[in-house]
Amino acid sequence: MIDFSPPESPYRVSYDGDFRVAQAATAPSPDAPSDGEIKAQRKRLVREISRLQRRLHAHRHYAVLLVFQAMDAAGKDSTIRAVMTGVNPAGFRINSFETPSNEEARHDFLWRTTRRLPEKGRIGIFNRSYYEEVLIVRVHPEFLDRQKLPRRLPIMERCAERYQSIRDHERHLALNGTVILKFWLNISKEEQARRFLRRIDRPDKNWKFSRADIEERQHWDAYMAAYEDAINATARPWAPWYAIPADSKPYMRLVVAQLVRDQLATLDLTHPALPDEEQAELQGYRLCPPGRRTVVESRLTSCTT
């Protein structure tokens, strides 16, 4: 039996189905460190993530999947950037999922994300994910029309079916070596409004604002209900959810970095050991007389002048 050991955290959602959005914190805990301390701690954690990522790559028995979901302006992009800056870019891949293309809509709802799963030895990051298919389509069920589904179901029945598909999918991934962490960046409605206003006030942020942001904000309560149900239905030891306070971006980034570091540290990551025969051959390279060099041709090793 695989030992699923997700990192401990006060923000980890329980597996009992009792998570309530209204009770989830959006602000840092009262004992949170100062912004200066947060920045220093995060830098140390990123260095450790970088070191562990190199071991993950060498070990190649696990893949790591980080899933980020949030309302607009919660800080998904900046958090991913802050946590992964300094990590070898060859060791991870970020995928952002927007409105499905026509090709994607012609497949099952897990198809487009399954194609982007990380291989063993790498970290995959989903900026939005298959969870959009039980979040945005629940609030806007008309979006399902493009998917040409064979049965018409009430939206809650459709979501219930998809929760089951997601649970099965994530358990399959976990049993085959993909370590999953899911982050819901929990921003308050008031803080979202402040960030929208900053996007209007700052010319360099104008491009990030659209009328659709305001229109979607009108559905806030419906989205909160959708998040609550989806998180409760899919929080499992092999695919835990963490509801991270997002009103303070520095604190949010620190918490995410801590969880990623802690998860990587639980894995039995070791550098691969060479067989005895190859070890002996490797040491033999030291035995060439001075003034000669080692030549390796196919499987033949010799010392030449």
Backbone bond lengths (Angstrom), bond angles and torsions (degrees), N, CA, C in turn:
res aa  C-N    CA-C-N  psi(-1)  N-CA   C-N-CA  omega(-1)  CA-C   N-CA-C  phi
1 M - - - 1.459 - - 1.526 109.15 -
2 I 1.328 117.10 131.52 1.453 121.09 178.62 1.523 108.99 -73.04
3 D 1.330 115.58 137.14 1.459 121.16 178.43 1.523 108.58 -91.54
4 F 1.321 116.64 103.34 1.455 120.70 177.73 1.525 107.94 -85.00
5 S 1.326 116.19 117.12 1.465 120.64 -174.95 1.524 109.92 -127.70
6 P 1.322 117.92 75.86 1.466 119.26 178.13 1.526 110.53 -68.39
7 P 1.322 117.51 149.78 1.467 120.40 -178.72 1.530 112.36 -59.64
8 E 1.320 114.81 140.77 1.463 120.23 174.57 1.525 109.15 -71.73
9 S 1.325 116.12 144.73 1.459 120.91 178.26 1.515 108.78 -169.82
10 P 1.339 117.32 144.40 1.474 118.28 174.40 1.522 111.90 -65.52
11 Y 1.328 117.37 -13.11 1.458 120.94 -178.63 1.532 112.75 -98.52
12 R 1.312 116.95 0.64 1.463 118.69 177.74 1.519 109.55 -74.73
13 V 1.311 116.34 130.44 1.458 122.07 -179.56 1.522 108.98 -74.74
14 S 1.320 116.67 138.62 1.456 120.84 179.03 1.520 109.68 -70.41
15 Y 1.328 115.55 163.92 1.462 121.16 -179.47 1.530 111.39 -96.57
16 D 1.319 117.21 12.71 1.462 121.57 -174.41 1.521 113.99 -94.71
17 G 1.325 117.72 -1.17 1.456 120.01 -179.44 1.510 114.18 77.13
18 D 1.344 117.03 19.21 1.462 119.44 -176.60 1.530 112.64 -107.36
19 F 1.328 117.69 15.60 1.462 120.99 178.92 1.523 110.14 -68.51
20 R 1.341 116.10 134.77 1.458 121.26 178.46 1.531 108.90 -128.82
21 V 1.314 115.20 122.17 1.458 120.37 -179.72 1.527 110.78 -57.17
22 A 1.315 117.22 -40.62 1.466 120.82 -176.56 1.526 112.35 -61.96
23 Q 1.329 116.98 -23.45 1.468 120.23 -179.05 1.525 112.74 -98.68
24 A 1.322 117.60 -3.32 1.465 121.46 -177.77 1.526 109.93 -81.96
25 A 1.318 115.76 135.00 1.465 120.86 -176.92 1.528 111.02 -71.10
26 T 1.325 115.74 140.67 1.465 121.37 172.07 1.521 111.47 -109.03
27 A 1.339 117.07 -14.56 1.459 122.55 -178.94 1.517 110.04 -112.31
28 P 1.345 118.16 159.13 1.469 120.84 179.62 1.515 112.14 -60.50
29 S 1.321 115.20 158.38 1.460 120.04 175.97 1.524 109.52 -67.28
30 P 1.335 117.66 155.27 1.475 120.29 -176.85 1.523 113.33 -59.08
31 D 1.333 117.68 -28.03 1.464 120.08 -177.86 1.530 112.75 -94.74
32 A 1.327 116.51 19.13 1.468 120.26 -179.21 1.528 109.84 -63.30
33 P 1.328 117.67 143.73 1.466 120.35 177.68 1.519 111.66 -67.89
34 S 1.334 115.89 168.23 1.461 120.96 177.86 1.525 109.73 -69.15
35 D 1.333 116.38 165.09 1.458 120.04 -179.25 1.530 111.32 -59.76
36 G 1.343 116.64 -37.58 1.460 119.48 178.31 1.523 111.86 -64.30
37 E 1.314 116.58 -43.38 1.468 120.68 178.16 1.526 110.80 -66.34
38 I 1.341 115.62 -39.01 1.464 119.80 178.84 1.525 110.24 -59.58
39 K 1.316 116.78 -45.54 1.469 120.63 -178.64 1.517 111.29 -62.94
40 A 1.344 116.90 -42.98 1.462 120.47 179.87 1.528 110.95 -65.27
41 Q 1.334 116.61 -42.60 1.464 120.24 179.21 1.523 111.15 -64.14
42 R 1.324 115.84 -41.33 1.467 118.62 -179.36 1.528 111.16 -64.31
43 K 1.303 117.92 -39.51 1.462 120.33 178.62 1.520 111.24 -62.03
44 R 1.339 116.42 -40.02 1.473 119.72 177.61 1.536 110.41 -64.60
45 L 1.310 115.54 -41.83 1.463 119.36 -179.79 1.520 111.39 -64.81
46 V 1.328 117.37 -40.02 1.467 120.48 179.58 1.524 110.11 -63.93
47 R 1.320 117.33 -38.00 1.470 119.53 176.55 1.527 110.46 -62.48
48 E 1.324 116.32 -40.32 1.467 119.35 178.36 1.531 110.89 -68.26
49 I 1.333 117.17 -39.96 1.470 120.03 176.68 1.521 109.90 -59.55
50 S 1.328 116.61 -42.05 1.460 120.51 179.08 1.523 111.16 -61.08
51 R 1.331 116.75 -44.27 1.466 120.44 179.43 1.531 110.81 -64.05
52 L 1.328 116.63 -44.17 1.464 120.31 -179.12 1.528 111.62 -69.16
53 Q 1.341 116.30 -32.68 1.461 118.82 177.82 1.528 110.79 -63.74
54 R 1.332 117.05 -37.18 1.469 119.50 178.05 1.521 110.71 -64.25
55 R 1.327 116.41 -38.25 1.464 119.51 177.06 1.523 111.14 -69.85
56 L 1.336 117.03 -37.75 1.465 120.79 175.81 1.526 109.97 -58.30
57 H 1.328 116.07 -43.36 1.461 120.97 -178.58 1.526 111.25 -65.75
58 A 1.325 116.69 -40.39 1.464 120.10 -179.71 1.527 111.32 -72.38
59 H 1.323 116.76 -37.12 1.464 121.52 -176.55 1.533 111.69 -71.12
60 R 1.330 115.75 -46.52 1.475 123.58 173.98 1.524 115.03 58.60
61 H 1.315 117.20 31.47 1.461 120.10 173.79 1.534 111.56 -104.38
62 Y 1.324 116.71 -13.23 1.459 121.10 -178.25 1.525 110.32 -130.40
63 A 1.322 115.30 149.18 1.457 122.87 161.75 1.532 106.50 -111.76
64 V 1.314 116.87 154.75 1.465 121.47 178.20 1.525 108.18 -122.71
65 L 1.326 116.40 129.84 1.463 122.10 178.59 1.521 109.12 -118.87
66 L 1.330 116.11 120.25 1.457 122.77 176.70 1.520 108.41 -108.60
67 V 1.328 116.83 120.94 1.460 122.37 -177.27 1.526 108.55 -109.38
68 F 1.335 116.59 126.80 1.465 121.88 178.90 1.519 109.72 -116.28
69 Q 1.323 115.60 124.36 1.459 122.59 175.52 1.524 108.48 -129.45
70 A 1.325 116.00 144.78 1.464 119.22 179.93 1.513 109.60 -174.48
71 M 1.320 114.74 164.40 1.451 120.73 169.58 1.529 108.56 -72.59
72 D 1.337 116.58 163.82 1.460 120.74 178.61 1.526 110.59 -57.90
73 A 1.331 115.50 142.92 1.464 124.79 176.19 1.526 113.29 75.57
74 A 1.326 118.05 9.22 1.470 119.44 179.41 1.523 112.48 -74.03
75 G 1.337 117.74 -22.60 1.465 119.53 176.33 1.512 115.07 107.31
76 K 1.337 117.29 30.13 1.467 119.47 -179.89 1.533 111.08 -60.98
77 D 1.336 115.82 -51.45 1.468 119.70 -175.96 1.527 111.81 -60.02
78 S 1.319 116.35 -47.99 1.465 119.32 -175.75 1.527 111.23 -68.82
79 T 1.323 117.42 -32.02 1.465 119.77 178.12 1.523 110.57 -68.56
80 I 1.319 116.61 -45.39 1.470 119.96 177.41 1.528 109.61 -59.24
81 R 1.317 116.47 -44.21 1.472 120.47 -179.72 1.532 111.06 -63.14
82 A 1.336 116.97 -43.31 1.462 120.04 -177.44 1.519 112.43 -67.73
83 V 1.324 117.39 -36.22 1.467 120.77 -177.10 1.527 111.86 -79.20
84 M 1.340 117.06 -32.24 1.459 119.61 -173.95 1.530 113.87 -99.35
85 T 1.328 118.35 -11.63 1.461 119.52 177.23 1.526 109.62 -64.36
86 G 1.316 116.63 124.72 1.455 121.51 -175.94 1.510 112.83 104.35
87 V 1.342 116.85 -13.23 1.457 121.53 175.32 1.528 107.85 -90.16
88 N 1.314 116.90 140.49 1.460 121.36 -179.20 1.533 110.24 -52.50
89 P 1.329 119.50 117.16 1.464 120.43 -177.29 1.519 113.61 -62.69
90 A 1.331 117.72 -19.04 1.469 119.74 176.62 1.521 111.52 -72.72
91 G 1.336 116.80 -13.25 1.455 120.58 -175.03 1.515 114.81 -96.71
92 F 1.347 117.55 -2.34 1.458 118.51 178.64 1.526 109.47 -147.75
93 R 1.326 114.66 163.09 1.457 120.75 179.69 1.516 108.97 -141.85
94 I 1.334 116.26 132.32 1.462 122.37 178.75 1.520 108.91 -102.85
95 N 1.323 115.87 131.35 1.459 122.04 175.57 1.517 108.85 -123.53
96 S 1.328 115.96 125.69 1.460 121.24 176.48 1.520 108.71 -107.08
97 F 1.317 116.55 132.72 1.456 121.29 -175.94 1.531 109.63 -115.47
98 E 1.316 114.44 112.95 1.456 121.24 178.43 1.536 108.90 -102.95
99 T 1.309 117.59 -150.03 1.467 121.08 178.39 1.527 109.66 -60.04
100 P 1.328 118.66 130.17 1.468 120.13 -179.33 1.524 112.22 -58.27
101 S 1.334 115.67 140.56 1.458 120.81 174.37 1.526 109.11 -71.73
102 N 1.326 115.89 172.22 1.465 119.46 177.09 1.528 111.01 -61.18
103 E 1.327 116.35 -40.21 1.464 119.58 178.74 1.526 110.47 -63.33
104 E 1.341 116.82 -44.94 1.455 120.58 -179.34 1.529 111.59 -64.03
105 A 1.327 116.64 -37.67 1.465 120.46 -179.18 1.522 112.00 -68.17
106 R 1.326 117.11 -19.73 1.467 120.18 179.58 1.529 112.40 -84.51
107 H 1.328 118.14 -2.44 1.464 122.79 177.88 1.527 109.88 -111.33
108 D 1.322 115.87 173.75 1.471 119.33 175.70 1.525 109.50 -65.65
109 F 1.325 116.36 160.91 1.469 120.01 -168.82 1.522 113.92 -68.88
110 L 1.329 118.37 -14.69 1.462 120.89 178.18 1.529 112.74 -93.23
111 W 1.315 117.18 -6.95 1.465 120.55 -171.01 1.522 113.21 -62.48
112 R 1.323 116.55 -48.15 1.464 118.12 -172.06 1.525 112.82 -68.98
113 T 1.329 117.35 -31.25 1.459 118.89 177.49 1.529 111.68 -81.34
114 T 1.324 116.96 -33.28 1.467 119.84 178.40 1.520 110.67 -60.07
115 R 1.326 117.33 -35.80 1.457 121.66 179.07 1.526 112.22 -65.68
116 R 1.312 117.30 -17.04 1.472 120.98 -175.42 1.534 112.53 -111.04
117 L 1.309 117.09 13.27 1.462 119.40 179.49 1.527 110.90 -65.37
118 P 1.327 117.59 146.22 1.470 119.92 -179.56 1.523 111.45 -73.66
119 E 1.333 115.65 144.17 1.448 119.58 172.36 1.524 109.23 -80.28
120 K 1.322 116.65 166.72 1.459 120.64 -178.85 1.529 109.83 -63.16
121 G 1.326 113.49 137.20 1.453 119.58 -176.90 1.514 113.66 98.02
122 R 1.342 117.23 -3.93 1.459 119.77 -177.66 1.524 110.80 -129.78
123 I 1.331 114.63 161.12 1.453 123.11 175.71 1.524 107.73 -104.24
124 G 1.322 117.02 126.06 1.457 121.93 174.99 1.517 109.44 -107.19
125 I 1.319 116.71 138.28 1.461 122.14 -178.77 1.517 108.64 -122.97
126 F 1.327 115.57 122.71 1.464 121.31 176.86 1.525 108.50 -104.20
127 N 1.321 115.41 112.11 1.464 121.87 173.29 1.532 106.36 -91.00
128 R 1.318 116.67 98.54 1.460 126.17 -159.41 1.526 107.24 69.39
129 S 1.323 116.45 167.51 1.466 117.69 -169.62 1.523 109.57 -167.06
130 Y 1.333 114.98 -161.90 1.464 120.63 175.17 1.524 111.96 -62.47
131 Y 1.318 117.84 -14.09 1.469 119.92 177.63 1.530 112.12 -68.27
132 E 1.332 117.26 -19.31 1.463 118.77 173.89 1.526 111.06 -57.80
133 E 1.338 115.59 -26.60 1.468 120.77 -176.40 1.529 113.23 -78.90
134 V 1.336 117.51 -2.29 1.467 120.73 170.12 1.529 110.33 -126.05
135 L 1.325 116.26 7.45 1.461 120.84 178.15 1.520 110.16 -113.06
136 I 1.328 116.57 -73.15 1.467 118.92 -176.60 1.521 111.41 -65.75
137 V 1.342 118.23 -35.41 1.475 117.94 -179.72 1.527 111.76 -74.70
138 R 1.319 116.64 -20.32 1.473 118.30 174.46 1.526 109.59 -72.33
139 V 1.334 115.98 -40.39 1.467 119.79 178.85 1.527 110.96 -74.76
140 H 1.338 115.69 -32.63 1.470 121.44 -179.92 1.524 108.92 -126.39
141 P 1.319 118.61 73.58 1.476 120.32 -177.20 1.522 113.74 -61.33
142 E 1.318 117.50 -16.97 1.463 119.57 178.11 1.538 111.55 -64.41
143 F 1.341 117.02 -20.92 1.460 119.96 178.61 1.528 111.82 -65.48
144 L 1.321 116.27 -19.53 1.469 119.38 179.65 1.524 112.44 -70.66
145 D 1.318 117.20 -16.81 1.468 119.43 -177.48 1.524 111.24 -58.68
146 R 1.332 117.65 -34.56 1.466 121.16 -179.07 1.525 112.07 -67.56
147 Q 1.323 116.92 -20.47 1.461 119.64 -174.54 1.532 112.68 -85.39
148 K 1.333 117.99 -6.21 1.461 122.06 174.56 1.535 112.00 49.53
149 L 1.314 116.07 50.11 1.461 120.70 -177.15 1.525 110.24 -72.55
150 P 1.329 118.11 144.24 1.467 120.87 -173.21 1.519 114.53 -72.21
151 R 1.331 117.48 -21.10 1.462 119.94 -178.58 1.516 109.78 -124.43
152 R 1.289 117.37 138.37 1.463 120.90 174.12 1.529 108.28 -91.97
153 L 1.303 115.67 121.00 1.459 121.16 -179.15 1.518 109.55 -127.15
154 P 1.329 118.03 152.19 1.467 119.87 168.76 1.529 108.86 -57.63
155 I 1.303 116.61 146.81 1.464 120.07 -171.49 1.531 112.14 -59.76
156 M 1.323 119.07 -34.25 1.461 119.94 -179.45 1.533 110.62 -69.26
157 E 1.327 117.81 -35.24 1.462 119.80 175.66 1.524 110.38 -67.98
158 R 1.329 116.35 -39.45 1.464 120.04 177.68 1.522 110.30 -61.60
159 C 1.313 117.18 -43.91 1.466 120.39 179.75 1.525 110.91 -65.03
160 A 1.328 117.27 -39.88 1.466 120.15 178.87 1.524 110.57 -59.98
161 E 1.324 117.59 -41.90 1.465 120.97 176.71 1.525 110.60 -62.40
162 R 1.323 116.23 -40.98 1.457 119.83 -177.60 1.531 111.83 -72.59
163 Y 1.321 117.61 -32.93 1.468 118.85 173.19 1.535 109.80 -57.60
164 Q 1.321 116.14 -44.39 1.463 120.04 179.89 1.525 110.49 -63.07
165 S 1.320 117.28 -42.94 1.463 120.20 178.08 1.519 111.11 -61.21
166 I 1.319 116.91 -41.01 1.467 120.76 179.98 1.524 110.73 -66.42
167 R 1.320 116.98 -43.91 1.472 119.34 178.60 1.530 110.49 -59.78
168 D 1.321 116.68 -45.82 1.466 120.25 179.51 1.527 110.90 -62.96
169 H 1.324 115.88 -43.19 1.467 121.65 -179.15 1.532 110.85 -61.00
170 E 1.324 116.25 -48.27 1.462 119.71 -176.38 1.532 111.28 -69.42
171 R 1.303 117.66 -35.99 1.466 118.77 177.01 1.526 110.69 -66.93
172 H 1.322 117.08 -40.96 1.462 120.54 176.18 1.535 110.22 -57.94
173 L 1.328 116.99 -46.54 1.463 120.10 179.48 1.521 110.84 -60.95
174 A 1.329 116.27 -45.45 1.465 120.19 -177.51 1.522 111.70 -63.03
175 L 1.316 116.89 -41.84 1.469 120.30 -179.69 1.524 112.27 -66.32
176 N 1.320 116.01 -18.60 1.461 120.17 -178.70 1.524 113.01 -109.14
177 G 1.342 115.83 19.35 1.457 119.22 168.41 1.512 116.97 101.78
178 T 1.346 118.96 7.40 1.461 120.63 176.30 1.526 109.28 -97.20
179 V 1.307 115.53 119.64 1.467 122.35 179.71 1.524 107.44 -91.65
180 I 1.333 116.40 123.50 1.463 121.22 -171.54 1.527 110.39 -114.00
181 L 1.340 115.73 131.55 1.462 122.68 169.35 1.521 107.40 -127.76
182 K 1.340 116.71 132.39 1.462 120.80 -177.32 1.530 108.86 -120.80
183 F 1.331 115.67 127.83 1.458 121.78 -176.17 1.522 110.14 -116.18
184 W 1.331 115.64 121.84 1.459 120.13 168.60 1.520 106.24 -102.20
185 L 1.330 116.67 113.70 1.461 121.92 -179.81 1.524 107.44 -85.15
186 N 1.326 115.13 107.11 1.462 122.55 -166.72 1.526 111.02 -93.96
187 I 1.317 115.71 92.77 1.465 121.85 178.83 1.524 109.44 -94.02
188 S 1.334 116.22 145.02 1.468 119.59 176.27 1.528 110.06 -79.75
189 K 1.306 115.79 157.59 1.460 120.13 179.69 1.529 110.64 -63.53
190 E 1.339 116.34 -34.70 1.465 120.32 -179.76 1.530 111.11 -67.75
191 E 1.331 116.60 -42.56 1.462 119.61 179.72 1.524 110.97 -68.62
192 Q 1.316 117.19 -35.99 1.468 119.10 176.05 1.520 110.54 -59.73
193 A 1.329 117.20 -41.89 1.468 120.79 179.01 1.519 110.67 -61.07
194 R 1.344 117.51 -42.80 1.466 120.72 179.44 1.526 110.91 -61.82
195 R 1.333 116.41 -40.35 1.465 119.40 -179.26 1.514 111.48 -71.26
196 F 1.310 118.09 -35.11 1.465 120.35 174.56 1.526 110.53 -61.73
197 L 1.332 116.90 -42.20 1.464 120.20 179.72 1.519 110.96 -64.37
198 R 1.342 117.41 -37.30 1.473 120.01 177.14 1.527 110.34 -64.42
199 R 1.319 117.09 -35.58 1.467 119.78 177.61 1.523 111.19 -64.89
200 I 1.318 116.63 -30.46 1.464 120.66 177.95 1.525 110.01 -77.69
201 D 1.336 117.17 -41.01 1.459 122.08 -174.01 1.521 113.05 -74.25
202 R 1.348 117.14 -28.14 1.462 119.97 -176.19 1.526 110.57 -102.37
203 P 1.339 117.59 118.32 1.471 119.86 -179.42 1.521 113.51 -55.97
204 D 1.328 116.99 -34.18 1.469 119.04 -178.75 1.524 112.39 -75.10
205 K 1.332 116.48 -7.12 1.472 121.14 178.14 1.528 112.51 -109.13
206 N 1.347 116.98 -5.90 1.468 119.56 -175.11 1.518 112.68 -57.01
207 W 1.326 116.32 -35.26 1.467 119.96 -176.11 1.529 112.19 -65.04
208 K 1.339 116.70 -20.36 1.458 120.32 -178.46 1.530 112.89 -84.11
209 F 1.328 115.93 -7.03 1.471 119.62 -175.99 1.522 109.97 -104.15
210 S 1.320 115.84 141.35 1.456 120.17 175.12 1.524 109.43 -145.90
211 R 1.312 115.00 161.71 1.463 120.16 178.54 1.528 110.50 -60.56
212 A 1.337 116.19 -32.21 1.467 119.95 -179.41 1.526 111.24 -60.88
213 D 1.343 117.20 -30.75 1.463 119.71 178.22 1.527 110.83 -58.91
214 I 1.317 116.37 -44.31 1.465 120.98 -179.51 1.518 110.39 -69.19
215 E 1.335 116.72 -39.58 1.465 119.66 -179.84 1.522 111.32 -64.00
216 E 1.331 116.62 -41.95 1.461 119.32 179.37 1.521 111.63 -68.31
217 R 1.307 116.73 -29.36 1.469 120.56 179.13 1.523 111.15 -62.34
218 Q 1.313 116.75 -27.15 1.463 120.43 179.11 1.534 111.31 -66.31
219 H 1.325 116.65 -17.88 1.468 120.73 -178.90 1.535 111.30 -102.00
220 W 1.312 117.20 23.53 1.466 121.12 -173.60 1.529 112.42 -52.12
221 D 1.307 117.22 -51.23 1.465 120.14 -176.46 1.530 111.33 -62.26
222 A 1.318 116.75 -38.35 1.469 120.06 178.86 1.518 110.34 -65.67
223 Y 1.322 117.03 -39.32 1.467 119.52 177.49 1.524 111.19 -66.41
224 M 1.317 117.56 -40.02 1.469 119.62 179.63 1.534 110.38 -62.86
225 A 1.322 116.83 -39.91 1.467 119.78 176.95 1.524 110.51 -64.69
226 A 1.328 116.82 -39.00 1.468 120.24 179.55 1.522 111.23 -66.68
227 Y 1.323 116.87 -42.11 1.469 119.80 177.10 1.528 111.01 -62.98
228 E 1.316 116.55 -44.44 1.458 119.94 -178.62 1.523 111.34 -59.40
229 D 1.304 117.19 -46.34 1.463 120.11 -178.90 1.527 111.64 -67.83
230 A 1.339 116.99 -43.34 1.465 120.06 -178.58 1.521 111.56 -64.75
231 I 1.317 116.89 -41.82 1.466 120.31 -179.62 1.522 110.68 -66.44
232 N 1.317 117.20 -45.01 1.465 119.97 178.14 1.522 112.00 -61.82
233 A 1.327 116.37 -38.34 1.464 120.16 -175.48 1.522 112.87 -74.44
234 T 1.338 117.69 -20.23 1.468 119.45 -171.18 1.522 114.13 -126.12
235 A 1.312 118.47 6.38 1.467 120.84 175.45 1.522 109.02 -77.75
236 R 1.304 116.77 115.26 1.454 122.89 -178.03 1.528 109.02 -140.22
237 P 1.334 118.82 158.16 1.477 119.75 -179.77 1.520 113.11 -57.86
238 W 1.341 117.78 -31.08 1.469 120.32 -178.72 1.531 111.71 -87.76
239 A 1.323 117.52 -5.67 1.472 121.07 178.76 1.527 108.43 -152.27
240 P 1.338 117.59 67.56 1.467 120.46 -172.84 1.524 112.37 -73.89
241 W 1.322 114.05 152.26 1.460 122.41 171.56 1.531 109.28 -102.51
242 Y 1.321 115.57 142.50 1.453 122.15 172.42 1.528 108.03 -124.30
243 A 1.330 116.90 121.57 1.465 122.27 178.17 1.524 107.39 -93.07
244 I 1.339 116.43 98.85 1.464 122.33 -170.56 1.525 110.26 -94.49
245 P 1.339 119.18 126.61 1.463 119.97 174.53 1.525 110.31 -57.87
246 A 1.337 116.96 128.99 1.465 120.23 -172.77 1.525 114.22 -118.50
247 D 1.339 117.73 4.73 1.464 118.14 179.45 1.527 111.82 -70.66
248 S 1.322 117.61 -24.66 1.462 122.36 173.71 1.524 108.09 -110.83
249 K 1.319 116.99 110.12 1.461 119.45 -178.07 1.533 112.80 -63.73
250 P 1.346 119.60 -43.30 1.467 117.99 179.23 1.534 112.44 -59.37
251 Y 1.328 116.77 -43.48 1.465 119.95 -179.90 1.515 110.90 -65.57
252 M 1.330 117.08 -43.23 1.460 121.13 178.77 1.527 110.91 -57.90
253 R 1.318 117.37 -45.17 1.465 121.30 -179.08 1.523 110.92 -64.48
254 L 1.330 116.58 -38.43 1.458 120.04 178.40 1.524 110.78 -63.08
255 V 1.328 117.28 -45.93 1.469 120.74 -178.43 1.528 110.56 -62.44
256 V 1.332 117.18 -43.37 1.465 120.11 179.78 1.526 110.26 -64.15
257 A 1.333 117.02 -44.45 1.466 120.07 179.27 1.525 110.97 -60.84
258 Q 1.326 116.76 -40.70 1.467 120.75 179.43 1.523 110.58 -62.16
259 L 1.318 117.26 -43.21 1.460 120.56 -178.19 1.533 111.59 -68.36
260 V 1.319 116.95 -40.41 1.464 119.50 177.96 1.527 110.05 -64.20
261 R 1.329 116.80 -45.57 1.468 119.72 178.04 1.524 111.00 -60.01
262 D 1.335 116.06 -46.38 1.470 119.91 -177.43 1.523 111.36 -62.84
263 Q 1.344 117.20 -39.21 1.458 119.17 179.44 1.523 111.45 -66.41
264 L 1.316 117.41 -45.10 1.464 120.30 178.50 1.524 110.86 -61.48
265 A 1.337 116.42 -36.12 1.466 120.13 -177.66 1.521 112.49 -69.57
266 T 1.348 117.74 -21.44 1.473 119.31 179.75 1.524 112.04 -79.39
267 L 1.325 117.86 -17.39 1.460 120.87 -176.69 1.534 109.86 -78.28
268 D 1.318 115.50 145.68 1.465 119.85 -179.68 1.525 109.35 -82.55
269 L 1.322 114.92 67.99 1.460 120.71 -175.64 1.521 110.28 -84.83
270 T 1.296 116.45 118.73 1.458 121.87 177.28 1.516 109.14 -132.88
271 H 1.324 115.87 150.15 1.447 119.14 173.64 1.528 108.57 -71.26
272 P 1.326 118.20 137.74 1.463 119.96 -177.57 1.514 111.88 -61.98
273 A 1.342 115.55 138.22 1.469 121.09 178.69 1.526 109.04 -95.64
274 L 1.304 116.37 136.58 1.462 120.75 178.31 1.522 110.47 -74.78
275 P 1.327 118.04 147.59 1.469 120.42 172.40 1.528 110.88 -58.97
276 D 1.340 116.46 158.04 1.470 120.91 -176.78 1.523 111.78 -55.03
277 E 1.335 116.09 -40.73 1.461 119.33 -177.87 1.532 111.01 -62.11
278 E 1.338 115.98 -43.30 1.456 119.12 -179.87 1.521 111.30 -71.98
279 Q 1.338 117.34 -32.93 1.459 120.39 175.11 1.525 110.35 -61.49
280 A 1.347 116.46 -43.90 1.463 120.72 179.68 1.528 110.26 -63.52
281 E 1.332 115.78 -40.95 1.462 119.57 179.06 1.522 110.58 -64.68
282 L 1.350 115.62 -39.81 1.461 120.09 179.46 1.524 110.46 -62.34
283 Q 1.334 116.82 -44.78 1.458 120.14 179.72 1.527 110.77 -67.53
284 G 1.341 116.29 -26.63 1.456 119.13 179.09 1.511 112.99 -64.35
285 Y 1.319 116.82 -22.42 1.461 118.78 178.55 1.528 111.36 -63.24
286 R 1.353 115.88 -23.82 1.465 119.42 -179.76 1.527 111.96 -77.10
287 L 1.333 117.10 -14.07 1.461 120.31 -169.55 1.516 113.64 -91.64
288 C 1.325 118.63 -3.35 1.457 119.89 178.03 1.532 109.85 -62.87
289 P 1.328 118.05 136.71 1.472 120.15 -179.04 1.523 111.19 -58.44
290 P 1.331 116.68 152.45 1.465 120.16 178.05 1.526 110.42 -55.35
291 G 1.327 116.40 145.79 1.454 120.74 178.60 1.509 113.97 85.53
292 R 1.331 117.01 -4.67 1.460 119.62 177.28 1.520 109.98 -112.33
293 R 1.335 116.27 164.09 1.457 119.99 -178.11 1.526 110.13 -125.59
294 T 1.316 115.17 157.27 1.462 120.35 -179.28 1.522 110.03 -88.28
295 V 1.331 115.49 134.54 1.454 121.33 175.91 1.514 107.71 -121.39
296 V 1.322 118.08 129.19 1.441 121.72 177.61 1.518 107.67 -116.50
297 E 1.294 116.98 116.83 1.450 122.47 177.32 1.525 108.01 -125.13
298 S 1.331 113.53 113.47 1.449 120.20 -175.10 1.529 107.86 57.69
299 R 1.359 119.56 -119.85 1.473 121.75 178.60 1.514 112.01 -102.60
300 L 1.347 117.50 7.88 1.461 121.42 -175.85 1.507 109.62 -100.02
301 T 1.327 117.29 127.29 1.454 122.69 178.77 1.519 108.31 -117.20
302 S 1.334 116.66 132.90 1.459 119.13 177.35 1.513 109.47 -146.66
303 C 1.310 116.24 163.44 1.452 122.16 176.76 1.524 107.40 -103.85
304 T 1.316 118.19 130.68 1.451 121.39 179.59 1.518 109.88 -131.46
305 T 1.291 114.13 159.37 1.476 118.56 175.72 1.498 108.68 -82.51
